[in-house]
Amino acid sequence: MNAKTMVVAGVMSGTSADGIDVALVRIAPGTTRPRLTLLAHEGFRFPAALRRALLVAMNAGATSTAELARLNWRLGIAYAEAVAATIQRHPMRVELIGCHGQTLYHQPRAAAYAGRAFACTWQAGEAQAITAALSIPVVSNFRPADMAAGGQGAPLVPLLDYVLFAHNKRGRVLQNIGGIANLTAIPAAAAPAQVIAFDTGPGNMVIDALAQALLGRPFDRNGDAAAAGVVLRPVLAQALRNPYFRLRPPRTAGREQFGREYAARFLSACRRRSQRPQDALATATALTAETIAASYRRFVHRAMKSGGVDYIVSGGGARNSTLMAMLAQRLEPLGCGLATSEDFGLPAQAKEAAAFALLAWQTWHRLPGNLPAATGAARPAILGQVTYA
């Protein structure tokens, strides 16, 4: 199939489960890689009732098939409404939608179940509900094809990172800080097979959980509470001994590792040392900063060769000034110049949605969307399933 220029809507809701990001992207074929132009982006909070249902489902030890079926369709309706509102605000003809869906469960490594061992994943959000509402074809369910090829189904954003940010003379690290933090490292003049990408660990997930428990707020705005606190070093040291941080890439993480139960244990450890909410939030923020910096130092730094490195942060964590200051303190001695994706023309909140617009365009043209060097897959794979209008 000859690739063509299309306007694609990318739709993303991440592990924080706080809302939906939509990016409208013009994607054109290029000589070596596609050319992307961000045309518009919007963010939408989940309705309170839907977010409550999501958080219950993602942390449930058991739930009913009726609840899961309803949630799947309700999410599809929410995604359709978000795309429709974005198009209404920025009128243009959208030809394709790429929808990641909401991850309810992600098990990247094989585990025994019903007599067989296998890996599995589930992103909810009924694609047919989106297509029916908008009369636009939808590409969804991106992760299973990579897992069927032996990969972990994540991270999938590295294709966008490579297409937009690969540079002949400078190394670049794209650090997304959503609920989970993940990085893509692209050495100068790197081929796709030289890209390093993996989940570093918790991003905003633990910070947000503590802000809700201690402050009654969904997050620590600007990191103001953390800035007024003191890092509880024994708690941080114990947290850093978590086996996840010793795993070599490729590796992925989610609520299964750093969700509600982990945050509750972390908060309990903080309270044994201090009753000040600011100290607990400072320690959670330091955990994110330290695990990002340690991941770079251990698995990436030597591969970046000589010369400067642009360390480009996106996601909600880029708006946390305390977290950014902690990152700068740890990364600048390693030769990294800290920046945000806005400094390079891509709004932080639009990046992941734009990535799934690109992946949908790849799938529509029967082109692979994973980078095996990032996911651990044995081969490139065409990702996702198409729901036709």
ABEGO torsion letter per residue (X at the ends): XBBBBBBBBBBBBBAAGAEBBBBBBBBBBBAABBBBBBABBBBBBBBAAAAAAAAAAAABABBBAAAAAAAAAAAAAAAAAAAAAAAAABBBBBABBBBAEBBABBBABBBBBGGBBBBBBBBBGBAAAAAAAAGBBBBBGAAAAAAAAGBAGOBAAAAAAAAAABBAABBBBBBBBBABBBBBBBBBGBBAAABBBBBAEBBAAAAAAAAAAAAGBABBBGGAAAAABBBBAAAAAAAAABAAAABBOBBBBBAAAABAAAAAAAAAAAAAABABAAAAAAAAAAAAAAAAAAAAAAAAAAAAEBEBBBBBBBEAAAABAAAAAAAAAAAAAAGBBBBBAAAAGBBAAAAAAAAAAAAAAAAAAGBBABBAAAAGBABBBBBEBBBBX
